[in-house]
Amino acid sequence: MTETKTIADNIARRLRRAAKPVICNVSNRHAHITEENFKTLFGHGYAMRKLKDLLQPGEFASKELIEIASPRGSIKKVRILGPFRKYTQVEISRTDSFKLGISAPLRESGKISGSAPVRLIGPAGEVELKEGCLVAVRHIHMTPADAGMLELKDGERVRIEINGTRGGILGDTLVRVSPNFVLECHLDTDEANAFDFKSGGWIYVV
């Protein structure tokens, strides 16, 4: 392959990606939780109440809020997301980890082994997690069709472009591909604040 053809292919790929903007939402601190832990926090017989649906199919923000705590600090009003999961995971920002005084690792969601311990406090009880608190890596959910159009693969890391008065490029953005997803990028509050970005805006894979 000649250098000229390589450059031309890269330009064509960038133009195709520029024609496919990706909606991006800001993910505030939240908890995914098991049914058992939920019962401990809110009491047996208490049902999770839906506040609003999220963009990813079947996922929703609940009305239930908890406190997360460590020996060095706590954060109140942390929202629980539904539905119930097979594991309990708390996703926070790096700024939150400073407030809690913990070393929450930067991880892909679901990879909780060896992550930070944290205590969950609800109106009916408490749950002591030996692991489960992390800072989630920024990522893009997409279907196989989206991945094909954008010429990406599951697990790939890409750069994304954010437009606006404080726009710029963010690297090392994880691509997650599944037929159960819809196309959506997630940033945490630290990342969004740095770029003065609001939920519902658009980003581009570059």
Secondary structure by P-SEA (a helix, b strand, c coil): ccaaaaaaaaaaaaaaaaabbbbbbbbcbbbbbcaaaaaaaccccbbbbbcccccccccccccbbbbbbcccccccbbbbbcccccbbbbbbcaaaaaaacccccccccccccccbbbbbbcccbbbbbccccccccbbbbbcaaaaaaacccccccbbbbbbccbbbbbcbbbbbbcccccbbbbbcaaaaaaacccccbbbbcc
